């Protein structure tokens, strides 16, 4: 009789353990799914890049900022894509031969990426992107600057705007 009681108690304990593990597993799965839901990229953000020199009335740019996940299962990163139009020749600012996108968080970090020219009737459009930003870009500035591709010297901003100026909620 004592053996039956111990056996019954053991079966009850095992059953309870299976139920607890199953319940915890479900809770963990729900927590994992909630994390995945929270990783869904926010809506893309776009902003107009305005000329620093107000005499450049036709010079404008646009930046698209959004989350990309290029190599699953890695975490999402922030992409910044820039297109700039009606810019003066980079050499008009000195010994420069190209334009670059320049994204920076003041006092923290910056990213530079080459903008490539397209062949257009009234001068090239310049476009490029950078996909590997892992920092929070809420306080970032987005700029287009001339660059000397041989010396890597970066000039002053030609077009600029803050991520706060996005037409939708800024990317976090």
VODREN-118637 format. One line per field, with one value per residue (C-alpha): residue number from 0; x, y, z. Coordinates in Angstrom, 3 decimals. Example, Ala and Ser with C-alpha at 12.3 -4.5 7.8 and 13.67 -1.06 7.14 Angstrom:
<nodes>
num <- [0; 1]
px <- [12.300; 13.670]
py <- [-4.500; -1.060]
pz <- [7.800; 7.140]
</nodes>
This chain:
<nodes>
num <- [0; 1; 2; 3; 4; 5; 6; 7; 8; 9; 10; 11; 12; 13; 14; 15; 16; 17; 18; 19; 20; 21; 22; 23; 24; 25; 26; 27; 28; 29; 30; 31; 32; 33; 34; 35; 36; 37; 38; 39; 40; 41; 42; 43; 44; 45; 46; 47; 48; 49; 50; 51; 52; 53; 54; 55; 56; 57; 58; 59; 60; 61; 62; 63; 64; 65; 66; 67; 68; 69; 70; 71; 72; 73; 74; 75; 76; 77; 78; 79; 80; 81; 82; 83; 84; 85; 86; 87; 88; 89; 90; 91; 92; 93; 94; 95; 96; 97; 98; 99; 100; 101; 102; 103; 104; 105; 106; 107; 108; 109; 110; 111; 112; 113; 114; 115; 116; 117; 118; 119; 120; 121; 122; 123; 124; 125; 126; 127; 128; 129; 130; 131; 132; 133; 134; 135; 136; 137; 138; 139; 140; 141; 142; 143; 144; 145; 146; 147; 148; 149; 150; 151; 152; 153; 154; 155; 156; 157; 158; 159; 160; 161; 162; 163; 164; 165; 166; 167; 168; 169; 170; 171]
px <- [0.000; 2.818; 4.457; 1.225; 0.954; 4.555; 3.998; 0.799; 2.582; 5.451; 2.992; 1.201; 4.532; 5.608; 2.253; 2.455; 6.027; 4.974; 2.092; 4.358; 7.029; 4.366; 2.814; 6.220; 7.152; 3.976; 4.758; 8.298; 6.985; 4.553; 7.405; 9.551; 6.671; 6.113; 9.805; 9.493; 6.432; 8.286; 11.126; 8.786; 10.231; 8.433; 7.008; 9.660; 10.583; 11.357; 12.742; 13.612; 17.251; 17.399; 20.332; 22.549; 23.217; 19.777; 21.047; 20.914; 17.180; 16.974; 19.198; 17.195; 17.490; 15.465; 16.426; 14.547; 15.221; 13.867; 14.745; 16.187; 17.060; 19.598; 21.053; 18.435; 18.585; 20.627; 18.885; 17.467; 19.642; 18.779; 19.082; 19.601; 19.115; 19.749; 18.990; 20.140; 19.356; 20.498; 23.699; 26.597; 29.630; 31.550; 34.647; 32.794; 33.476; 37.223; 39.268; 36.298; 35.185; 32.208; 29.427; 28.875; 25.995; 26.970; 24.811; 25.854; 24.664; 26.353; 29.115; 28.646; 29.154; 29.019; 28.643; 29.801; 28.780; 29.444; 26.723; 26.920; 26.090; 23.599; 23.877; 21.123; 20.466; 20.869; 23.603; 23.708; 21.459; 23.424; 22.196; 23.422; 22.582; 24.040; 22.457; 24.462; 23.460; 22.825; 22.496; 19.277; 19.034; 16.459; 19.011; 20.804; 21.493; 21.501; 23.680; 25.134; 28.743; 31.419; 34.412; 37.836; 37.912; 41.735; 42.409; 39.082; 38.699; 35.088; 33.746; 31.022; 27.365; 25.525; 22.141; 20.982; 18.101; 17.425; 15.673; 13.157; 11.897; 10.585; 7.100; 6.250; 7.399; 11.199; 12.851; 13.929]
py <- [0.000; 2.338; 1.659; 2.500; 5.774; 6.689; 5.698; 7.789; 10.733; 10.369; 10.273; 13.338; 15.160; 14.276; 15.378; 18.672; 19.194; 18.599; 21.050; 23.694; 23.276; 23.440; 26.556; 28.259; 27.276; 28.923; 32.048; 32.106; 31.653; 34.539; 36.689; 35.820; 36.627; 39.955; 40.763; 39.957; 42.178; 45.031; 44.596; 45.297; 48.385; 51.663; 53.464; 54.991; 58.595; 61.091; 64.575; 67.375; 68.441; 72.215; 74.269; 75.924; 78.728; 80.204; 81.461; 77.838; 78.095; 74.942; 72.724; 70.244; 66.745; 64.050; 61.457; 58.237; 56.682; 53.290; 49.937; 47.175; 43.599; 42.447; 39.301; 37.420; 36.420; 39.544; 42.552; 45.366; 48.353; 51.840; 52.712; 56.281; 56.874; 60.283; 61.821; 65.382; 67.445; 70.691; 70.902; 73.019; 71.134; 69.968; 71.819; 75.132; 74.673; 74.089; 70.981; 68.606; 66.120; 64.257; 64.513; 62.345; 61.709; 62.628; 61.529; 62.408; 62.535; 65.656; 64.781; 61.014; 59.403; 60.015; 58.005; 58.935; 57.343; 58.153; 59.651; 58.592; 60.989; 60.232; 61.688; 64.303; 67.121; 69.967; 68.457; 65.199; 64.008; 62.475; 59.406; 56.829; 54.879; 53.463; 50.400; 49.725; 52.299; 50.641; 53.787; 55.609; 58.331; 60.523; 63.332; 62.849; 65.437; 64.404; 66.367; 66.384; 67.581; 67.879; 65.569; 65.196; 61.498; 61.363; 63.005; 62.023; 65.659; 66.489; 69.980; 71.983; 71.072; 72.025; 70.460; 69.664; 68.805; 67.133; 63.790; 65.712; 67.261; 63.912; 63.980; 60.944; 59.853; 59.740; 56.328; 54.928]
pz <- [0.000; 0.871; -2.519; -4.318; -2.400; -3.261; -6.901; -7.037; -5.464; -7.966; -10.904; -9.522; -9.131; -12.708; -14.121; -12.232; -13.474; -17.093; -16.719; -15.159; -17.854; -20.571; -19.023; -18.626; -22.179; -23.446; -21.427; -22.796; -26.329; -25.775; -24.447; -27.471; -29.824; -28.039; -28.533; -32.217; -32.496; -30.833; -33.371; -36.262; -37.946; -37.337; -40.317; -42.559; -41.931; -44.675; -44.453; -46.860; -46.909; -47.269; -48.595; -46.007; -48.516; -49.195; -52.591; -53.826; -54.499; -56.662; -54.495; -52.433; -51.103; -49.430; -46.851; -46.162; -42.749; -41.765; -40.190; -42.384; -41.533; -44.070; -42.540; -40.490; -37.732; -36.887; -35.411; -37.510; -38.320; -39.513; -43.187; -44.347; -48.080; -49.631; -53.002; -53.764; -56.861; -58.493; -56.469; -57.689; -58.943; -55.849; -57.122; -56.652; -52.897; -53.311; -54.048; -53.951; -56.589; -55.071; -52.531; -49.474; -47.140; -43.605; -40.674; -37.147; -33.577; -32.143; -29.720; -30.187; -33.589; -37.337; -40.530; -44.037; -47.314; -50.937; -53.092; -56.722; -59.557; -62.303; -65.775; -66.066; -68.515; -65.992; -63.860; -61.944; -59.175; -56.304; -54.424; -51.937; -48.823; -45.634; -43.988; -40.833; -38.212; -34.861; -32.730; -31.898; -34.570; -32.823; -32.350; -35.667; -38.335; -42.001; -44.415; -47.915; -48.051; -50.745; -50.395; -51.964; -52.853; -52.943; -49.571; -47.947; -46.818; -46.042; -46.754; -45.055; -45.263; -48.463; -47.568; -44.041; -41.743; -38.417; -38.006; -35.866; -39.096; -40.339; -41.757; -39.606; -36.156; -35.987; -36.082; -32.731]
</nodes>
